[in-house]
């Protein structure tokens, strides 16, 4: 199971690249009511990777049952760093950050997957449970991007695989 979880996390950067490669800036920046723009979702992937997810993983591996705190998305969005917001940079930065996380995960020993952490509102959970939640978090935000851009990853891949007539 752990190998499958790692493979799912490893696939996310490519999925994001498929989704946004052809999207023009106006489409990436379009606001949809109260929700984030597609560009902000991409930035969330990048920033959440190194500010929250990998930090939590590292603390779970280094400490005994650490109390973990995750950045609130609303607070983050209001003051996030936008200096590297071109889609190419967001994709490259996220891929690099995710690769660092994957490298850590691929090096875990069997007993590392049972190490625990907790939050103020959640009882202890294992690294394996955390990584499963990380995979779900990715899937939720990929689905959010698909909705914002009006096309699924599968549809993009299918459209690109068709030969020109």
C-alpha positions in Angstrom: 0.0 0.0 0.0 2.7 2.5 0.9 4.4 2.1 -2.5 1.0 2.8 -4.2 0.6 6.0 -2.1 4.1 7.2 -3.0 3.4 6.5 -6.7 0.2 8.5 -6.5 2.0 11.5 -4.9 4.8 11.2 -7.5 2.2 11.4 -10.4 0.7 14.7 -9.2 3.2 17.1 -10.8 2.7 15.5 -14.2 -1.1 15.7 -13.8 -0.8 19.4 -13.0 1.4 20.0 -16.0 -1.1 18.3 -18.3 -4.0 20.4 -16.9 -2.4 23.8 -17.2 0.2 23.5 -20.0 -2.2 25.0 -22.6 -4.2 27.3 -20.3 -3.7 31.0 -21.0 -3.0 33.4 -18.2 -6.4 34.9 -18.3 -7.9 31.4 -17.7 -5.5 30.7 -14.8 -6.3 34.0 -13.1 -10.1 33.9 -13.6 -11.9 34.2 -10.3 -14.8 31.9 -9.6 -16.8 33.5 -6.8 -15.3 32.8 -3.4 -12.9 30.0 -4.6 -9.3 30.4 -5.6 -8.2 30.9 -9.2 -6.4 28.1 -10.9 -3.1 29.9 -10.4 -3.7 30.1 -6.7 -4.5 26.4 -6.5 -1.1 25.7 -8.3 0.6 28.0 -5.8 -1.1 26.1 -3.0 0.3 22.8 -4.2 3.8 24.3 -4.2 3.6 26.2 -0.9 1.7 23.5 1.0 4.4 21.0 0.0 7.2 22.7 1.7 5.4 24.7 4.3 3.1 22.0 5.7 3.2 18.5 4.3 6.9 17.8 4.2 7.4 19.6 7.5 4.8 17.4 9.1 6.4 14.3 7.7 9.9 15.3 8.8 8.7 16.1 12.3 6.9 12.8 12.6 10.1 11.1 11.6 12.3 13.1 13.9 10.1 13.6 17.0 7.9 11.4 19.2 4.3 12.1 18.5 4.8 15.8 17.6 1.9 18.3 17.7 1.5 19.4 14.1 -0.1 22.6 12.9 -1.0 23.2 9.3 -1.3 26.6 7.6 -4.8 27.9 7.2 -5.6 28.3 3.5 -7.4 31.6 3.9 -4.5 33.2 5.9 -2.0 31.8 3.4 -3.8 33.0 0.3 -4.1 36.6 1.6 -0.3 37.0 2.1 1.3 34.4 -0.1 4.5 35.2 -2.0 3.6 35.8 -5.7 7.1 36.5 -7.0 7.3 33.1 -8.8 3.8 32.9 -10.0 4.3 32.2 -13.7 2.8 28.8 -14.4 6.1 27.4 -15.6 7.7 28.4 -12.3 4.8 27.1 -10.2 5.0 23.8 -12.0 8.8 23.5 -11.8 8.9 24.6 -8.1 6.2 22.2 -7.1 7.8 19.3 -9.0 11.1 20.0 -7.2 9.5 20.2 -3.8 7.5 17.1 -4.4 10.6 15.2 -5.6 12.2 16.0 -2.2 9.2 14.7 -0.4 9.1 11.5 -2.5 12.8 10.9 -1.9 12.1 11.0 1.9 9.1 8.6 1.5 11.0 6.1 -0.7 13.7 5.9 2.0 11.4 5.0 4.9 11.8 1.8 6.8 8.8 -0.3 7.6 8.7 0.9 11.2 8.8 4.6 10.1 5.4 4.2 8.5 4.0 3.6 12.0 5.4 6.7 13.6 2.8 9.1 14.9 1.9 12.8 15.0 -1.3 14.6 16.1 -3.0 17.9 15.8 -5.0 19.9 18.4 -8.2 18.4 17.0 -7.1 15.0 15.9 -5.8 12.0 17.9 -2.5 10.5 16.9 -2.2 9.3 13.3 0.6 7.3 11.6 2.8 8.4 8.8 1.0 6.0 6.6 -2.4 7.5 7.5 -0.9 11.0 6.9 0.4 10.1 3.5 -3.0 8.6 2.6 -4.6 11.9 3.6 -1.9 13.7 1.5 -3.0 11.7 -1.5 -6.6 12.6 -0.9 -5.6 16.3 -0.5 -3.9 16.1 -3.9 -6.9 14.5 -5.5 -9.2 17.2 -4.1 -7.1 20.0 -5.5 -6.6 18.3 -8.8 -10.4 18.0 -9.1 -10.7 21.7 -8.1 -8.4 22.6 -10.9 -10.3 20.4 -13.4 -13.4 22.3 -12.4 -11.8 25.7 -12.8 -10.3 24.8 -16.2 -13.3 22.8 -17.5 -11.3 19.7 -18.5 -10.1 16.6 -16.7 -6.6 15.3 -16.7 -7.8 12.2 -18.5 -9.6 14.3 -21.2 -6.4 16.4 -21.8 -4.3 13.3 -22.2 -6.9 11.7 -24.5 -7.2 14.9 -26.6 -3.4 15.1 -27.0 -3.1 11.5 -27.9 -5.3 11.8 -30.9 -3.5 12.2 -34.2 -4.3 15.3 -36.2 -6.7 14.4 -39.1 
